[in-house]
Amino acid sequence: MNAPTRPTRMKDAEALSGPLDPRQMAEYRRMGWVVARGFFPPAEAQAIAAWTDELTARPEVPGEHMVYREDSLTEAGRRVIQRIENFCPYHPGFDGLVREGRLARAIDQLLGGEACLFKEKINFKEAGGAGFEPHQDQQAGWSTYADLFVTALVGIDRATMENGCLEMANVTRLPGMIGPEWRPLSAAEMAGFDLVPTPTEPGDVIFFDSYVPHASKPNLTKDARRILYLTYNRLDDGDHRQRYFSEKRANFPRTSSESRAWNTSFGCDDG
């Protein structure tokens, strides 16, 4: 798949038009999240999977893409890839995908104006990969950067209840955080709603804002369940991507015990 092209970025007044239809926009306004089935056709979904294979095979280079690992839950002593972050500047295919074309136009549509990329990552959830506790993304200190973000979950592999698909809150859209920063949501904080498993196929996209509670369970199957997460904020709120990754690289090094504690005790890294 060639890097997609896109027309000139929309002005605010034009942001109501785009690839998401009125029903999808109404669902997002009501719930804070919406599923767009088959957003990427099969050929594009296959290209995204191939690019993910390329990233996985690349040697780690200091200062470039960031590879995080975790202990397998099913095979003692085995370390598996948990996620890869900060790869767009080093992969033209992914960079074109996340900054151009229909996906970026949909994000503009949801944010009501021109957006910019805040962070990108692939969560691998390999066989034996851990789940993520219930949380709102904004809890992970994101208010330092902006008050609102929209994330696009792009299915790379089939995500099922068995391999730990994302589970989304079945509550009307929340205007703010319902729990403190840096702690998973408690049962009391989630007393008014449930988390609903939301399986996805390759090419499906779930769009959700940074206040939607969500979680995922471990992958106890034999196959990986890879998902691409792309998070954006309004350009009016500033371009914080470089600062975010610089601070994360400094505060949560990829091989330290502190980083492993972050990954397991507080799941503000999606699912």
Backbone torsions as a table, in degrees:
resi	resn	phi	psi	omega
1	MET	NA	125.4	176.9
2	ASN	-73.9	153.9	176.5
3	ALA	-58.3	125.2	-175.3
4	PRO	-67.4	157.1	174.9
5	THR	-108.3	159.2	-179.7
6	ARG	-144.0	155.2	175.7
7	PRO	-70.3	176.0	176.8
8	THR	-53.9	140.9	-178.3
9	ARG	-57.0	145.3	-176.0
10	MET	-71.0	145.5	166.6
11	LYS	-76.9	162.3	-177.7
12	ASP	-53.7	-41.7	-176.8
13	ALA	-66.0	-21.0	-178.3
14	GLU	-95.8	-2.9	-170.8
15	ALA	-71.4	-10.6	177.7
16	LEU	-77.7	-16.0	177.4
17	SER	-100.2	147.5	-178.1
18	GLY	163.5	-168.3	-174.2
19	PRO	-71.6	-19.1	178.1
20	LEU	-86.2	132.0	-175.4
21	ASP	-81.8	169.9	-177.4
22	PRO	-57.2	-36.2	179.0
23	ARG	-64.1	-44.5	179.7
24	GLN	-64.7	-40.5	178.9
25	MET	-64.6	-39.7	178.7
26	ALA	-64.9	-39.1	178.7
27	GLU	-65.8	-40.3	177.7
28	TYR	-63.9	-44.0	179.7
29	ARG	-63.6	-32.1	-178.0
30	ARG	-78.5	-42.5	-171.4
31	MET	-108.7	-19.6	-173.2
32	GLY	85.2	1.7	176.8
33	TRP	-155.0	155.9	179.5
34	VAL	-154.7	145.1	178.1
35	VAL	-99.6	129.6	175.2
36	ALA	-112.7	95.2	-177.7
37	ARG	-68.5	135.4	176.9
38	GLY	62.2	29.9	-179.4
39	PHE	-58.4	-40.3	173.4
40	PHE	-102.6	125.3	177.5
41	PRO	-65.1	165.8	-173.7
42	PRO	-52.7	-41.9	-177.5
43	ALA	-63.4	-40.0	179.1
44	GLU	-72.1	-38.1	176.5
45	ALA	-62.4	-38.5	178.0
46	GLN	-66.8	-36.7	178.1
47	ALA	-65.7	-40.6	178.0
48	ILE	-61.9	-41.0	177.1
49	ALA	-63.6	-40.7	179.4
50	ALA	-65.2	-41.2	177.5
51	TRP	-62.6	-37.1	178.3
52	THR	-64.3	-40.4	175.6
53	ASP	-61.0	-40.2	178.6
54	GLU	-61.4	-45.0	179.1
55	LEU	-61.7	-41.9	-178.2
56	THR	-61.9	-35.2	-176.9
57	ALA	-82.1	-14.9	-176.6
58	ARG	-71.2	141.8	173.0
59	PRO	-67.9	148.1	178.0
60	GLU	-75.1	132.8	-178.7
61	VAL	-118.7	123.2	179.6
62	PRO	-53.4	131.4	178.3
63	GLY	87.3	-4.7	179.8
64	GLU	-109.9	-134.5	-175.0
65	HIS	-62.7	149.0	-172.0
66	MET	-112.2	121.6	-178.9
67	VAL	-109.2	121.9	177.4
68	TYR	-109.8	141.7	180.0
69	ARG	-123.7	163.1	178.7
70	GLU	-143.6	164.1	176.2
71	ASP	-75.8	134.8	176.6
72	SER	-66.1	140.4	176.8
73	LEU	-83.4	-13.8	-174.0
74	THR	-114.7	-9.9	-178.0
75	GLU	-138.5	101.3	-175.5
76	ALA	-56.6	135.3	177.0
77	GLY	83.7	-3.2	-178.1
78	ARG	-97.9	132.6	175.1
79	ARG	-101.9	133.1	-179.1
80	VAL	-123.0	155.5	178.0
81	ILE	-68.4	126.5	174.8
82	GLN	-90.2	-48.1	-179.8
83	ARG	-161.2	161.3	171.3
84	ILE	-125.5	134.0	-177.6
85	GLU	-128.7	166.8	170.3
86	ASN	58.8	50.0	-176.3
87	PHE	-111.9	-14.4	-174.7
88	CYS	-58.3	-41.8	-179.3
89	PRO	-63.5	-15.2	-174.1
90	TYR	-113.6	9.0	178.6
91	HIS	-143.9	101.2	-175.6
92	PRO	-57.7	-35.4	179.8
93	GLY	-62.1	-52.6	178.4
94	PHE	-62.6	-40.6	-177.2
95	ASP	-61.9	-42.7	177.3
96	GLY	-65.7	-38.2	-179.3
97	LEU	-61.6	-45.5	-171.0
98	VAL	-84.3	-20.4	-176.1
99	ARG	-105.1	-13.3	-174.4
100	GLU	-131.4	174.1	171.3
101	GLY	75.6	-163.6	-171.2
102	ARG	-64.1	-37.0	-177.4
103	LEU	-63.6	-48.2	-179.7
104	ALA	-64.3	-35.3	177.4
105	ARG	-67.1	-36.2	176.9
106	ALA	-65.3	-39.5	178.0
107	ILE	-64.7	-43.6	174.8
108	ASP	-54.5	-43.0	-178.8
109	GLN	-60.4	-46.2	-176.1
110	LEU	-71.6	-34.9	-179.8
111	LEU	-86.4	-8.4	177.4
112	GLY	73.5	26.0	179.3
113	GLY	170.4	179.9	-176.4
114	GLU	-64.0	134.1	-177.9
115	ALA	-111.7	164.1	172.0
116	CYS	-136.1	153.4	-178.2
117	LEU	-70.3	130.3	177.0
118	PHE	-97.3	-45.6	-180.0
119	LYS	-161.1	155.5	176.7
120	GLU	-138.2	144.9	177.6
121	LYS	-160.2	160.7	170.3
122	ILE	-118.7	119.7	172.3
123	ASN	-89.7	122.7	-172.3
124	PHE	-87.8	-38.1	-174.5
125	LYS	37.5	63.5	177.7
126	GLU	-65.7	171.9	176.1
127	ALA	-52.8	124.0	-175.7
128	GLY	88.2	4.3	179.9
129	GLY	-75.0	144.3	-176.3
130	ALA	-76.0	162.5	174.0
131	GLY	-90.5	-171.7	-179.5
132	PHE	-130.1	133.7	-177.3
133	GLU	-71.7	159.8	-178.9
134	PRO	-59.3	135.4	-178.6
135	HIS	-163.0	166.6	166.2
136	GLN	-109.6	135.9	-176.6
137	ASP	-58.1	-34.3	-177.6
138	GLN	-61.0	-22.0	179.6
139	GLN	-64.6	-20.3	-175.5
140	ALA	-82.9	36.6	177.0
141	GLY	75.1	14.7	-175.1
142	TRP	-70.0	-20.8	-179.5
143	SER	-63.6	-16.3	173.6
144	THR	-60.8	-28.6	-173.7
145	TYR	-102.6	-45.2	-178.2
146	ALA	-162.4	164.6	-177.1
147	ASP	-87.8	-15.5	-176.9
148	LEU	-151.8	137.6	176.4
149	PHE	-132.7	156.2	170.5
150	VAL	-125.6	131.1	178.7
151	THR	-110.1	139.6	171.7
152	ALA	-106.9	115.0	171.9
153	LEU	-88.1	120.0	180.0
154	VAL	-111.7	119.4	180.0
155	GLY	-69.4	124.9	173.9
156	ILE	-98.9	-51.4	173.0
157	ASP	-108.1	166.0	173.5
158	ARG	-64.6	128.9	177.6
159	ALA	-109.1	123.7	-174.8
160	THR	-126.1	173.0	175.2
161	MET	-63.5	-31.1	-177.4
162	GLU	-72.9	-34.5	-177.5
163	ASN	-104.3	11.1	171.4
164	GLY	91.2	50.5	176.1
165	CYS	-64.8	165.4	178.6
166	LEU	-68.8	144.0	176.3
167	GLU	-117.1	124.0	-172.2
168	MET	-110.5	148.8	-179.0
169	ALA	-71.5	133.6	176.3
170	ASN	-96.6	59.0	179.8
171	VAL	-132.0	147.9	178.8
172	THR	-61.3	156.6	-169.5
173	ARG	-50.4	131.2	-178.8
174	LEU	-92.6	136.5	-177.7
175	PRO	-84.7	-9.3	-177.3
176	GLY	-164.7	-171.7	-179.6
177	MET	-75.3	141.8	176.8
178	ILE	-106.7	-0.5	176.1
179	GLY	-140.9	166.4	-179.7
180	PRO	-73.6	165.9	175.8
181	GLU	-65.2	151.8	169.2
182	TRP	65.5	26.6	175.9
183	ARG	-146.5	137.0	175.7
184	PRO	-59.9	156.5	177.8
185	LEU	-69.3	141.0	179.6
186	SER	-89.0	166.4	177.0
187	ALA	-60.6	-37.6	179.8
188	ALA	-65.0	-39.9	-179.7
189	GLU	-69.6	-22.4	-179.5
190	MET	-105.5	18.0	-173.5
191	ALA	-64.5	-25.4	-175.6
192	GLY	-90.2	3.7	-177.5
193	PHE	-157.6	167.4	175.9
194	ASP	-114.9	166.4	171.4
195	LEU	-102.6	128.8	-173.4
196	VAL	-107.2	121.1	175.5
197	PRO	-56.4	134.1	-176.6
198	THR	-128.3	81.7	-179.2
199	PRO	-62.2	150.7	178.2
200	THR	-136.4	153.4	174.1
201	GLU	-104.6	161.6	175.0
202	PRO	-54.1	130.6	-179.3
203	GLY	95.2	-16.1	173.4
204	ASP	-70.4	152.4	176.6
205	VAL	-132.1	133.3	168.5
206	ILE	-108.3	120.5	174.4
207	PHE	-98.0	131.3	178.6
208	PHE	-150.2	147.6	-179.9
209	ASP	-86.7	174.8	-169.0
210	SER	-81.4	6.2	177.2
211	TYR	-112.1	1.3	179.7
212	VAL	-78.6	118.5	174.8
213	PRO	-65.4	138.8	178.6
214	HIS	-156.6	167.0	-177.4
215	ALA	-162.8	178.8	171.4
216	SER	-156.4	157.0	179.9
217	LYS	-98.0	168.0	180.0
218	PRO	-64.1	161.1	173.2
219	ASN	-99.9	102.8	-179.4
220	LEU	-103.2	15.3	175.3
221	THR	-87.9	-174.0	-177.7
222	LYS	-95.4	-3.4	-175.0
223	ASP	-122.1	154.6	178.8
224	ALA	-72.1	158.1	176.0
225	ARG	-132.7	87.4	-174.0
226	ARG	-90.1	138.4	178.6
227	ILE	-138.2	135.7	175.8
228	LEU	-93.3	128.4	177.3
229	TYR	-116.8	125.3	180.0
230	LEU	-125.2	119.9	-174.8
231	THR	-115.0	136.1	-175.0
232	TYR	-130.7	156.0	167.7
233	ASN	-132.4	166.4	177.1
234	ARG	-63.8	137.5	178.5
235	LEU	-59.5	-31.6	177.8
236	ASP	-57.9	-25.9	-179.2
237	ASP	-88.8	1.6	175.5
238	GLY	102.0	155.9	176.8
239	ASP	-97.6	106.1	-171.9
240	HIS	-109.7	6.7	-171.9
241	ARG	-59.2	-49.9	-177.1
242	GLN	-63.0	-42.5	179.0
243	ARG	-63.0	-43.8	-178.6
244	TYR	-57.9	-50.3	-177.0
245	PHE	-70.1	-33.2	176.4
246	SER	-63.4	-43.2	-179.8
247	GLU	-70.6	-36.8	179.0
248	LYS	-68.4	-40.2	179.1
249	ARG	-61.6	-35.5	-179.2
250	ALA	-78.6	-39.0	-172.2
251	ASN	-90.8	-26.4	-178.2
252	PHE	-130.9	71.4	-179.8
253	PRO	-60.0	150.3	-168.4
254	ARG	-72.8	-17.2	-173.3
255	THR	-118.9	3.5	-174.0
256	SER	-88.2	160.4	176.0
257	SER	-65.1	-31.0	178.0
258	GLU	-63.7	-40.6	178.8
259	SER	-64.2	-40.4	179.3
260	ARG	-65.5	-36.8	178.1
261	ALA	-65.1	-40.5	177.1
262	TRP	-59.0	-45.3	-175.9
263	ASN	-65.1	-35.4	-171.9
264	THR	-96.2	-30.3	-173.9
265	SER	-88.7	-24.2	-177.9
266	PHE	-140.6	117.6	-169.2
267	GLY	-88.8	25.8	-178.7
268	CYS	-72.3	54.4	174.6
269	ASP	-138.7	30.0	179.2
270	ASP	63.2	-154.8	-175.2
271	GLY	-130.5	NA	NA
